[in-house]
């Protein structure tokens, strides 16, 4: 499996759910909207997971080959990838201020990934149980329009993933109001000193890990 970061909430995840001899399946998450100031990527896509971005947004125009757009809660199976969407919101008033959000949990190559999207509230015990045993957790850490660093820290420790990949924090090219990663790193005792350009791994590479923080460079 290969994971690349394109800024804000956007990741490109390339996987082979049916085994080594099969074609790659490409999954994109929440491509950057124009207002972010981050250039939206383009290329082949099989699946687009949209936690809070409209499927009609112009940011998605760069995705080629008619991908399956998943933007509401439910259960889905696309080209060997199982996807579960759980309802949430971007604020603590169930979306009254900032709108709805969908948490996506998906399985491929015997790896369980949980993408929190633009989560704006803590999770109840029932939802955490549904999310299950997570290998890779994507979390927003900017703190301006999502959860504060202390709440993100508590949420990570509640889910207890093997690996954490931060997203939605300030970048030189971005125009959105987000914070840096200093507060998050202070809470979690981590550093951005060892950013990696992309993450390539197999299921066995996650064995023995516990809440390891991995920052990805913007592609």
C-alpha positions in Angstrom: 0.0 0.0 0.0 1.2 3.5 -0.8 0.0 6.8 0.8 0.8 10.3 -0.5 -0.3 13.6 1.0 -1.5 16.5 -1.2 -2.4 19.0 1.6 -5.4 19.9 3.7 -7.5 16.7 3.9 -6.3 15.2 0.6 -4.5 11.8 0.4 -3.9 9.4 -2.5 -4.0 5.8 -1.4 -2.9 3.2 -3.9 -3.6 -0.4 -3.0 -4.0 -4.0 -4.4 -7.0 -5.4 -2.5 -7.0 -8.6 -4.6 -3.3 -9.4 -4.4 0.0 -8.7 -6.0 -0.9 -9.7 -9.6 -3.9 -7.5 -9.8 -4.3 -3.8 -10.9 -3.8 -1.0 -8.5 -6.9 0.6 -6.9 -6.6 4.3 -6.3 -8.5 6.0 -3.5 -8.6 9.8 -3.0 -9.9 11.7 0.0 -11.4 15.2 0.1 -9.5 17.0 -2.7 -8.6 20.6 -1.7 -11.4 23.1 -2.4 -10.5 26.3 -4.3 -10.8 28.4 -1.1 -7.9 26.5 0.5 -5.3 28.0 -1.9 -3.9 24.5 -2.5 -3.9 23.3 -6.1 -6.2 20.3 -6.5 -4.4 17.2 -7.9 -5.5 15.3 -11.0 -5.2 11.7 -12.3 -6.7 8.3 -12.3 -9.2 7.5 -9.5 -11.3 4.5 -8.6 -12.8 5.8 -5.4 -13.2 9.2 -3.9 -14.1 9.4 -0.2 -15.7 12.8 0.5 -16.2 13.5 4.2 -17.4 17.0 3.8 -16.6 18.1 0.2 -19.5 18.1 -2.2 -19.3 15.5 -5.1 -20.2 18.5 -7.4 -17.2 20.6 -6.2 -14.9 21.8 -9.0 -11.9 20.4 -7.1 -13.0 16.9 -8.2 -12.8 17.8 -11.9 -9.2 16.5 -12.1 -10.2 12.9 -11.2 -10.3 10.8 -14.3 -12.0 7.5 -15.3 -15.3 8.1 -13.6 -14.5 7.1 -9.9 -17.1 6.0 -7.5 -17.9 9.0 -5.2 -18.8 8.0 -1.6 -20.1 11.0 0.4 -22.8 9.7 2.7 -22.8 7.2 5.6 -23.5 3.6 4.7 -21.7 0.4 3.7 -20.0 0.1 0.3 -17.9 -2.4 -1.6 -16.0 -1.1 -4.6 -13.4 -3.2 -6.5 -12.5 -5.3 -3.5 -12.4 -2.4 -1.0 -14.9 -2.4 1.8 -15.9 1.0 3.0 -18.0 2.0 6.0 -19.2 5.5 6.5 -20.3 6.8 9.9 -22.3 10.0 10.5 -20.6 12.9 12.4 -20.3 16.7 12.1 -17.9 19.5 11.8 -18.9 21.1 15.1 -20.3 20.1 18.5 -23.9 21.0 17.5 -24.4 18.1 15.0 -23.6 20.3 12.1 -25.7 23.4 13.0 -22.7 25.7 12.7 -20.4 24.1 10.2 -22.2 21.2 8.6 -22.0 17.4 8.5 -19.0 15.1 8.2 -18.6 11.4 7.4 -16.0 9.2 9.1 -14.8 6.6 6.7 -13.3 3.3 7.7 -12.0 1.1 4.9 -10.2 -2.3 4.6 -7.7 -3.4 2.0 -4.7 -5.7 2.0 -5.7 -6.8 5.5 -5.1 -3.2 6.7 -7.9 -1.2 8.4 -7.7 2.6 7.8 -9.9 5.2 9.5 -10.3 8.6 8.0 -11.9 11.1 10.4 -12.3 13.9 7.8 -13.3 17.3 9.2 -14.4 15.9 12.6 -15.4 18.7 15.0 -16.5 16.7 18.1 -15.4 13.8 20.3 -16.8 10.3 19.6 -19.1 8.3 21.8 -18.2 4.8 22.9 -20.6 3.2 20.4 -18.9 4.9 17.4 -15.5 4.0 18.6 -16.6 0.4 18.8 -17.9 0.5 15.3 -14.6 1.9 14.0 -12.9 -1.1 15.6 -9.2 -2.0 15.6 -7.5 0.5 13.4 -4.1 0.2 11.8 -3.9 3.6 10.1 -5.7 6.7 11.5 -5.9 10.0 9.6 -6.6 13.0 11.9 -6.9 16.7 11.5 -4.5 18.6 13.7 -4.9 22.3 12.7 -7.2 23.0 15.6 -8.9 26.2 14.1 -12.1 24.6 12.7 -11.8 21.0 14.0 -11.0 19.5 17.4 -8.4 21.1 19.6 -5.1 19.3 20.1 -6.0 18.0 23.6 -9.2 16.5 22.2 -7.4 14.9 19.2 -4.8 13.5 21.6 -7.6 11.9 23.7 -9.4 10.6 20.6 -6.2 8.9 19.3 -5.6 7.3 22.6 -9.2 6.1 22.7 -9.0 4.5 19.2 -5.4 3.2 19.8 -4.3 2.9 16.1 -1.0 1.4 15.2 -0.1 4.5 13.1 -1.4 8.1 13.0 -1.1 10.3 9.9 -1.8 14.0 10.6 -3.7 16.2 8.1 -5.3 19.7 7.8 -2.6 21.9 9.2 -0.9 25.1 7.9 1.2 24.8 4.8 3.1 27.6 2.9 0.8 27.5 -0.1 -2.5 27.4 1.9 -4.8 30.4 2.5 -7.2 28.7 4.9 -7.0 29.6 8.6 -5.3 26.6 10.2 -2.7 26.3 12.9 0.7 24.6 12.7 1.5 21.3 14.2 3.3 22.6 17.3 0.4 22.1 19.8 -0.4 18.7 18.4 3.3 17.6 18.6 3.5 18.9 22.2 0.5 16.9 23.2 1.6 13.7 21.5 5.4 14.1 22.1 6.2 13.9 18.4 8.2 15.9 15.9 8.0 16.8 12.1 11.7 16.5 11.8 11.4 13.1 10.0 8.7 13.8 7.4 8.6 11.2 4.6 7.7 11.9 1.0 5.4 8.9 0.8 4.5 5.9 2.9 5.0 2.4 1.4 4.2 -0.5 3.6 2.8 -4.0 4.0 0.6 -5.3 6.8 3.5 -7.0 8.5 5.3 -3.6 8.7 2.7 -2.5 11.2 3.2 -5.3 13.6 4.3 -4.1 17.1 3.6 -0.4 16.4 1.4 1.6 18.7 0.2 5.2 17.9 3.3 5.9 15.9 3.0 9.5 14.4 4.1 9.8 10.7 4.1 13.2 9.0 4.0 13.1 5.2 5.5 15.8 3.0 3.1 17.5 0.6 3.3 16.0 -2.8 
